[in-house]
Amino acid sequence: MRLSLSVVISALAAATSALSTTGSRLLVVLDDVADKAAYGQFFGDLAARGFDINYETPRSEKLSLFDLGERKYDHLIFLPTKVKALGPNLTPNLLVDFINAQGNIMVGLSSTTPTTSSIVSLLAELDISLPAERTGTVVDHFHYDTVSAAEAHDVLVLDTPTPNARAGVKPYFALPGGAVLAVPHTAGHVLGNSHLLTPILRAPDTAYSYNPKEQAATVEPDELFAAGRQLALVSALQARNSARVSVVGAAMLEDKWLDAKVAKVDGPKTKTENKEFARRLSGWTFQEIGVVRVNDVQHRLVGSDEPNPSLYRIKNDVTYSISLSEYSWDKWVPFALPEQDALQLEFSMLSPFHRLDLTPVAKTDDAATYGVQFTTPDQHGIFNFLVNYKRPFLTSIEEKRTVSVRHMAHDEWPRSYAISGAWPWISGIAATVSGFVAFSALWMYSKPTDKAKKTQ
């Protein structure tokens, strides 16, 4: 017992020491370990946030993602720009296994990333496409940096993402108005139709992707890999097990672009917000933000103190509540629904009999409780209390509780005299019985006629 308690205490201590909800072990893969000097501020911020960073190259013999079937690392960052193959320990299949084991990956792309590399194969597994025959550089002749790319136009200056108007999308990447991002020398990608993919930053309508070494300066539309808002510059994927993958231009994370001075066409010089954007993107990828936890689920009969019974009767009044918390960088806070969104409860058998909005009913320093009251349907069977909440940038919630709903037993109905509608019938029965008893008494006690006296 003492050993088990010590293991639990050490596990809790390890969990509280890491700012990420999934652990602090971070592996960074680069072409050369010396290349990490170009990302000093980015890696310094990660170290300050509590991550234990290991740097390796794809050619490292000691590099492995798993040990005895368990993950050796909680998070991966890929920043290779020229290496085609990542070696036998970083094959696309192993990387998919890493995601299936709830590991998180940040992929840094570059205009020099080979299209035959393992990274491109991994992205193809995730329904993210890159140019198939050649590397691609995103250029824009209207939204380029006039300071560093006055000729090549391959350093884009874009407004930071604005809060998404769609319901259920939290504005994790929305920076203050007027802020700009520098997107230098990046390879745009195209997202498939998977509902697990969410674009964070798209290219402007005037941008396009082409290979300056193989294609002419003037490119025909049918020669383009993609153009305009087809091109995603920063994207996110959240797997069904809540593992996360983000794709970003590697140069956006370099020191010289984190707080560089850039200028739009006919605009003044402005300091970029790449540093804050990189912090938020890495924080989301490594599950420091956007993590929702279910603390407690309760359902009970109205007026009863028994929580979570396994049996209800038809037309019972029932209450349901769920307590949720959201992790925000280093602490748990009450989960607040995004604007124009709803958290719903389904009371279902094969299909929902009720689909109800859950409303806030209680709040503490680290949790918010949402609940609703309803009446069970006039249908017996096996029912589920189901909360299925899946939104972009938030971990999925799927909480199901199974109960039985049956009819009233013959000895559970209220007595007839307790039902006011039955009183006329009860009165009729009473009148009939009383009349019969009175008639019987009169018949029994009436003296018969004396026949002898009647003859005389």
Solvent accessible surface area in square Angstrom, and as a share of the most:
residue,aa,sasa,rsa
1,M,192,0.86
2,R,217,0.79
3,L,139,0.69
4,S,66,0.43
5,L,101,0.50
6,S,57,0.37
7,V,85,0.49
8,V,79,0.46
9,I,103,0.52
10,S,66,0.43
11,A,57,0.45
12,L,111,0.55
13,A,58,0.45
14,A,63,0.48
15,A,66,0.52
16,T,110,0.64
17,S,83,0.54
18,A,8,0.07
19,L,49,0.25
20,S,5,0.03
21,T,51,0.30
22,T,41,0.24
23,G,20,0.19
24,S,28,0.18
25,R,97,0.35
26,L,0,0.00
27,L,0,0.00
28,V,0,0.00
29,V,0,0.00
30,L,1,0.00
31,D,20,0.10
32,D,72,0.37
33,V,57,0.33
34,A,74,0.58
35,D,60,0.31
36,K,75,0.32
37,A,80,0.62
38,A,47,0.37
39,Y,12,0.04
40,G,37,0.35
41,Q,67,0.30
42,F,8,0.03
43,F,10,0.04
44,G,39,0.37
45,D,41,0.21
46,L,0,0.00
47,A,56,0.43
48,A,89,0.69
49,R,17,0.06
50,G,36,0.35
51,F,12,0.05
52,D,84,0.44
53,I,29,0.15
54,N,62,0.32
55,Y,54,0.20
56,E,23,0.10
57,T,24,0.14
58,P,8,0.05
59,R,161,0.59
60,S,24,0.16
61,E,171,0.77
62,K,154,0.65
63,L,3,0.02
64,S,32,0.21
65,L,4,0.02
66,F,55,0.23
67,D,80,0.42
68,L,173,0.86
69,G,66,0.63
70,E,123,0.55
71,R,48,0.18
72,K,71,0.30
73,Y,22,0.08
74,D,5,0.02
75,H,0,0.00
76,L,0,0.00
77,I,0,0.00
78,F,0,0.00
79,L,6,0.03
80,P,7,0.05
81,T,35,0.20
82,K,152,0.64
83,V,29,0.17
84,K,126,0.53
85,A,69,0.54
86,L,2,0.01
87,G,27,0.26
88,P,114,0.72
89,N,49,0.25
90,L,0,0.00
91,T,45,0.26
92,P,32,0.20
93,N,109,0.56
94,L,58,0.29
95,L,0,0.00
96,V,40,0.23
97,D,66,0.34
98,F,0,0.00
99,I,6,0.03
100,N,99,0.51
101,A,36,0.28
102,Q,94,0.42
103,G,0,0.00
104,N,0,0.00
105,I,0,0.00
106,M,0,0.00
107,V,0,0.00
108,G,2,0.02
109,L,3,0.01
110,S,17,0.11
111,S,19,0.12
112,T,72,0.42
113,T,12,0.07
114,P,18,0.11
115,T,28,0.16
116,T,101,0.59
117,S,2,0.02
118,S,17,0.11
119,I,4,0.02
120,V,21,0.12
121,S,49,0.31
122,L,0,0.00
123,L,0,0.00
124,A,66,0.51
125,E,110,0.49
126,L,23,0.12
127,D,62,0.32
128,I,3,0.01
129,S,55,0.35
130,L,19,0.09
131,P,8,0.05
132,A,91,0.71
133,E,147,0.66
134,R,55,0.20
135,T,40,0.23
136,G,3,0.03
137,T,13,0.07
138,V,0,0.00
139,V,5,0.03
140,D,0,0.00
141,H,85,0.38
142,F,137,0.57
143,H,66,0.30
144,Y,32,0.12
145,D,1,0.01
146,T,48,0.28
147,V,75,0.43
148,S,63,0.41
149,A,4,0.03
150,A,54,0.42
151,E,160,0.72
152,A,61,0.47
153,H,32,0.14
154,D,23,0.12
155,V,1,0.00
156,L,0,0.00
157,V,2,0.01
158,L,12,0.06
159,D,87,0.45
160,T,10,0.06
161,P,20,0.13
162,T,109,0.63
163,P,88,0.55
164,N,65,0.33
165,A,94,0.73
166,R,136,0.50
167,A,51,0.40
168,G,0,0.00
169,V,11,0.07
170,K,28,0.12
171,P,75,0.47
172,Y,31,0.12
173,F,9,0.04
174,A,20,0.15
175,L,15,0.07
176,P,93,0.58
177,G,86,0.82
178,G,70,0.68
179,A,13,0.10
180,V,9,0.05
181,L,0,0.00
182,A,0,0.00
183,V,1,0.00
184,P,0,0.00
185,H,72,0.32
186,T,1,0.01
187,A,7,0.05
188,G,0,0.00
189,H,1,0.00
190,V,43,0.25
191,L,28,0.14
192,G,29,0.28
193,N,155,0.80
194,S,37,0.24
195,H,138,0.62
196,L,40,0.20
197,L,17,0.08
198,T,12,0.07
199,P,44,0.28
200,I,19,0.09
201,L,12,0.06
202,R,73,0.27
203,A,0,0.00
204,P,21,0.13
205,D,110,0.57
206,T,55,0.32
207,A,1,0.01
208,Y,33,0.13
209,S,2,0.01
210,Y,30,0.11
211,N,9,0.05
212,P,75,0.47
213,K,189,0.80
214,E,122,0.55
215,Q,28,0.13
216,A,70,0.54
217,A,89,0.69
218,T,112,0.65
219,V,25,0.15
220,E,95,0.43
221,P,108,0.68
222,D,129,0.67
223,E,84,0.38
224,L,44,0.22
225,F,64,0.27
226,A,7,0.05
227,A,33,0.26
228,G,7,0.07
229,R,140,0.51
230,Q,114,0.51
231,L,0,0.00
232,A,0,0.00
233,L,2,0.01
234,V,0,0.00
235,S,0,0.00
236,A,3,0.02
237,L,8,0.04
238,Q,20,0.09
239,A,17,0.13
240,R,178,0.65
241,N,48,0.24
242,S,21,0.14
243,A,0,0.00
244,R,0,0.00
245,V,1,0.01
246,S,0,0.00
247,V,2,0.01
248,V,1,0.01
249,G,0,0.00
250,A,2,0.02
251,A,14,0.11
252,M,3,0.01
253,L,2,0.01
254,E,35,0.16
255,D,38,0.20
256,K,133,0.57
257,W,18,0.06
258,L,3,0.01
259,D,62,0.32
260,A,20,0.15
261,K,120,0.51
262,V,1,0.01
263,A,7,0.05
264,K,70,0.30
265,V,60,0.34
266,D,149,0.77
267,G,29,0.28
268,P,113,0.71
269,K,134,0.57
270,T,51,0.30
271,K,114,0.48
272,T,3,0.02
273,E,60,0.27
274,N,1,0.01
275,K,107,0.45
276,E,49,0.22
277,F,2,0.01
278,A,3,0.02
279,R,78,0.28
280,R,54,0.20
281,L,0,0.00
282,S,0,0.00
283,G,0,0.00
284,W,2,0.01
285,T,0,0.00
286,F,0,0.00
287,Q,10,0.04
288,E,0,0.00
289,I,8,0.04
290,G,0,0.00
291,V,14,0.08
292,V,14,0.08
293,R,88,0.32
294,V,44,0.25
295,N,60,0.31
296,D,69,0.36
297,V,5,0.03
298,Q,59,0.26
299,H,5,0.02
300,R,64,0.23
301,L,60,0.30
302,V,67,0.38
303,G,87,0.83
304,S,36,0.23
305,D,128,0.66
306,E,105,0.47
307,P,66,0.42
308,N,68,0.35
309,P,19,0.12
310,S,86,0.55
311,L,75,0.38
312,Y,4,0.01
313,R,72,0.26
314,I,17,0.09
315,K,129,0.55
316,N,28,0.14
317,D,65,0.34
318,V,0,0.00
319,T,43,0.25
320,Y,3,0.01
321,S,33,0.21
322,I,1,0.00
323,S,16,0.10
324,L,0,0.00
325,S,0,0.00
326,E,14,0.06
327,Y,18,0.07
328,S,38,0.24
329,W,55,0.19
330,D,89,0.46
331,K,123,0.52
332,W,66,0.23
333,V,38,0.22
334,P,25,0.16
335,F,2,0.01
336,A,60,0.47
337,L,48,0.24
338,P,13,0.08
339,E,152,0.68
340,Q,152,0.67
341,D,26,0.14
342,A,35,0.27
343,L,1,0.01
344,Q,74,0.33
345,L,1,0.00
346,E,38,0.17
347,F,0,0.00
348,S,10,0.06
349,M,63,0.28
350,L,183,0.91
351,S,65,0.42
352,P,51,0.32
353,F,85,0.35
354,H,48,0.21
355,R,135,0.49
356,L,46,0.23
357,D,76,0.39
358,L,6,0.03
359,T,76,0.44
360,P,100,0.63
361,V,89,0.51
362,A,56,0.43
363,K,152,0.65
364,T,84,0.49
365,D,138,0.71
366,D,65,0.34
367,A,12,0.10
368,A,7,0.05
369,T,30,0.17
370,Y,8,0.03
371,G,4,0.04
372,V,34,0.20
373,Q,108,0.48
374,F,16,0.07
375,T,56,0.33
376,T,2,0.01
377,P,20,0.13
378,D,86,0.45
379,Q,66,0.29
380,H,97,0.43
381,G,20,0.19
382,I,102,0.52
383,F,0,0.00
384,N,31,0.16
385,F,0,0.00
386,L,33,0.17
387,V,0,0.00
388,N,79,0.41
389,Y,3,0.01
390,K,92,0.39
391,R,69,0.25
392,P,34,0.21
393,F,14,0.06
394,L,0,0.00
395,T,9,0.05
396,S,37,0.24
397,I,4,0.02
398,E,112,0.50
399,E,38,0.17
400,K,114,0.48
401,R,85,0.31
402,T,80,0.46
403,V,4,0.02
404,S,37,0.24
405,V,4,0.02
406,R,77,0.28
407,H,87,0.39
408,M,52,0.23
409,A,35,0.27
410,H,168,0.75
411,D,108,0.56
412,E,54,0.24
413,W,150,0.53
414,P,77,0.49
415,R,170,0.62
416,S,61,0.40
417,Y,152,0.58
418,A,70,0.54
419,I,83,0.42
420,S,73,0.47
421,G,54,0.52
422,A,22,0.17
423,W,142,0.50
424,P,91,0.57
425,W,189,0.66
426,I,63,0.32
427,S,66,0.43
428,G,38,0.36
429,I,113,0.57
430,A,55,0.42
431,A,67,0.52
432,T,98,0.57
433,V,83,0.48
434,S,68,0.44
435,G,40,0.38
436,F,139,0.58
437,V,89,0.51
438,A,63,0.49
439,F,125,0.52
440,S,36,0.23
441,A,47,0.36
442,L,125,0.62
443,W,181,0.63
444,M,141,0.63
445,Y,191,0.73
446,S,63,0.41
447,K,191,0.81
448,P,114,0.72
449,T,106,0.62
450,D,75,0.39
451,K,167,0.71
452,A,66,0.51
453,K,149,0.63
454,K,159,0.67
455,T,121,0.71
456,Q,191,0.85
